[in-house]
């Protein structure tokens, strides 16, 4: 178990939204709230000690994210893949002295704070240094990583991010609908 105040939350929001079309899916409204703000509000409700959001450029939602306690990190090279965004977020988390990093994706607006609390409850820096969400037994974000893994996460490349590390994660199941992401305009319905 780790307390929310001891972690850094890293919200990854620098994707290119290629399958969504010309619009930025993260600013599209879902229930009257931009997609990325659903995840940001969940993190704020959790009470993570420090909060970072990695964006491809200065976000039009910068003020709202700042009000929720987020510090923005700009990924000037989003074409380098998810791993580059993850590395930027983990680097920021490492500088804070956080004991672990909770990584969430900005296009997963249905994750509930109870699930994030379950991830933290399953975490143990020695016995369970990685705790990941599970949909149908498959490990996926959101996930929490012990500080001892920050170097490995910073060194990952491509679009896989910390996926290789998730193979050894303690899993916390969640309903498929809660772990759904927004990839196409139809997913907003």
Buried (B, 14 or more C-beta within 10 A) or exposed (E): EBEBEBBBBBBBBBBEBEEBEEEBBBBBEBEEEBBBBBBBBBBBBBBBBBBBBBBBEEBEBEEBBBEBBBEBBBBEEBEBBBBBBBBBBBBBBBEBEBBBBBBBBBBBBBBEBEBBBBBBEBBEEEEBBBBBBBBEEEBBBBBBBBBEBBEEBBEBEEEBBBBEBBEEBBBBBBEEEBBBBBBEEEBBE
